[in-house]
Amino acid sequence: APPCPSDAETPSAPCGLSDSEIHPRHCPERMRLLPCVAVLALSEWAQRVGGIFVRSTPNATEVSVQGGADTRQSVAPEPAQDYFVPQFFAPQLTPTQFLFVSSPSAGKVVYSELKNFKSLTGRTFALVDSGLAEPAGLAFDNDRGLLYVADRGMSKIFRYRVLLQESSSGGLALATDGVRLCVMQGHPVEWVTVDPSGSIYYTDTGANTINRISFDVLEKIGEGSYQCGDLKVVTQKEQMAKAETTAASALTLNAADRVSEGPTDAPDTLPEIFTVYEGSVNPHVAVPSGISSDGNRLWWGNKVEGNRAGSVVQGEASPQPSLLAPDNVTGEQTFPATALTSLVDTTYGVAHSNTMVFFTANKTGSGSVYGVMGDGTTMQFVSSLVMPRGLVWDGDNTVYVADQAVSKVYSFPVGRLMDDAPLTQSVAYSGAFGVALFTKSRANSEAVKAGAMNRGGGMRILWLLLPLVASMCPRDLACDEC
């Protein structure tokens, strides 16, 4: 590196060097790489968690070029000038999210990007605008980018792969891969949910049952090994009979035979739909409605006789035959289930958080959203709706609910137990019924494989490249070049 200039030498050309040879340490008024990186990092962080202020020092004043020669000189700022210049970055309280909304009357599924619990543009965009009759309940597998639509008009469940794309203007948009995959048909269905393993659950109002389709079976349908019409329903009684037969057969085998004997296909890969709970043997199933699962537990609502059967019931998501036991009321062999609350006769949508189960209902002439805890404690979060239907938890402290009568989706906070929580209109769409959320920060590469570099992705790549760029920058370059 060139030697340090003496105090007598001018800062414009220290040590007689040309402007292109000036060492960075000769330019103390210039911003270095590290503060620049810090500001960029903080600005991206601010988009996620809120606003920040950055202290910036004004650059030295530059004198214009005279006579073709560079005569730039540093001019000291006025002593009385306040150098604290606040730069406020607009806060974004939520990660990038998209709200899916279904409308049975319109026969479509639309979406809108959210910012701070409201639509970013105030508009909705079509995701599925054909091929559906009456789309009702929605469920989105955020880890795999898969959207499930319960079409009550066609008595089918469809699956769509959702792709995240970046438009030429830099905005984000969603699209499907163009494939409408039928994963269940021939059963009256209005509500569907998906658990962390990728298995789906749906309520069959005709058979009065709650059913599960394993993710392995869904994948085989996607591969073309099965068609949705190949799936056969296995009832509770059939599961019990099969378990008894298997147990009796095992008693007649010696140890060596037990090792050699086994099914050719794993149970979860056979083309079967497992009936987890059915009303003919379980008193807590009475025309089941909304449903939700965390992979271990299962929650559902009842459309009729909720005061008797339970407005919201908790059961096992994947009960084993060994859990079958006589019910206290009917005496039938059934899987264990418990009514969390019997507050209302009719329940519609159901969603769960880490600590509470939320459900929509109409009571005393008004539409409400309730929350019930494991011990039965119930709160009325919202009571000013008309026809609340589908709802979804955002994974943090907010729930979104569709009001079909007023064609709007609202959000409200659930971080604290309170009555009449404040409502925020998130988006409006005619006949809004089912809702689901796509959170970009949790989506895997499968959900964004068709998109260009998504918003924020360029910044993350920059963090990876900065050490390499910094190491390649010679230390004897001028500030401008470095």
Secondary structure, 3 states (H helix, E strand, C coil): CCCCCCCCCCCCCHHHCCHHHCCHHHCCCCCCHHHHHHHHHHHHHHHHHCCCCCCCCCCCCCCCCECCECCCCCCCCCCCCCCCCCCCCCCCCCCCEEEEEEECCCCEEEEEEEECCEECCCCCEEEECCCCCCEEEEEEECCCCEEEEEECCCCEEEEEEEEEEECCCCCEEEEECCCCEEEEECCCEEEEEECCCCCEEEEECCCCEEEEECHHHHHHHHHCCCCHHHCEEECHHHHHHHHHHHHHHHHCCCHHHHHHCCCCCCHHHCCEEEEEEECCCCCCCCCEEEEEECCCEEEEEECCCHHHHCCEEEEECCCCHHHCEECCCCCCEECCEEEEECCCCCEEEEEECCCCEEEEEEECCEEEEEEECCCCCEEEEEEEECCEEEEEECCCCEEEEEECCCCEEEEEECCCCCCCCCCEEEEECCCCCCEEEEEHHHCCHHHHCCCCCCCCHHHHHHHHHHHHHHHHCCCCCCCCCC
